């Protein structure tokens, strides 16, 4: 029933059915249950599971769902389960711009050692589609309520935070102005302030992982996000602890017109000099 040539974020696609399903595995991913459709009412357009589910302190889980609000911008909602993903709550709004001016989307989450949850959001103006500073929101009640989204000074789009065993907070962020690539940021106060100069990890111009301080950054300028998405050549960075001191970074990158899924292992070593 769908036009296979239609761009997923085009005007034509607004009339397509947008559905979210969940499958469960009880044998470490060897086999999976039949997909179960989740209830995303009252939203029906441009909804999606833009990030991974995350565990709550009480043993439950949250499936973040990005939606388009009646005012037009994207917002971040969540479905909650307290029986291992067998049943889910109704959609609950987590973060939105109630003024209807700002899209807050592609959320990424970190659970901090003090039991709070941190959310990083790609933020852009709905009318101009201009990307601005990454925004954050925090929850102190296991994801039930979240603080109003606020800018944190990181220049980029999708930003994935991760707290290290040392207590340092890091974030990997897509940066699509020169120098283009994935940039690594860090904070010593749980993300209330961030470093002034990030590390350039994957570098688009050189087509390789660098791992040294990023060059001077160009100002974030206006972009037509929905049209540009289909031309992005890298992105979707993620972080996890591979061992007690080694971080695994995954991302996609286009090299020689071929899209690769890539990984990099690194350690954060603090300069004591």
Buried (B, 14 or more C-beta within 10 A) or exposed (E): EEEEEEEBBBEEBEEBEBEBEBEBEEEEEEEEEEEBEBEBEEBBEBBBBBBEBBEBEEEBBBBBBBBBBEEEBBBBBBBBBBEEBEEBBEBBEBBBBEEBEBBBBBBBBBBBEEEBBBBBBBBBBBEEBBBEBBBBBBBEEBBEEBEEBEEBEBBBBBBBBBBBEEEBBBBBBBBBBEBBBBBBBBBBEBBEEBBEEBBBBBBBEEEEBBEEEBEEBEEBEEBEBBEEEEEBEBBBBBBEEEEEEEBBBBBBBBEEEEEEEBEBEBEBEEEEE
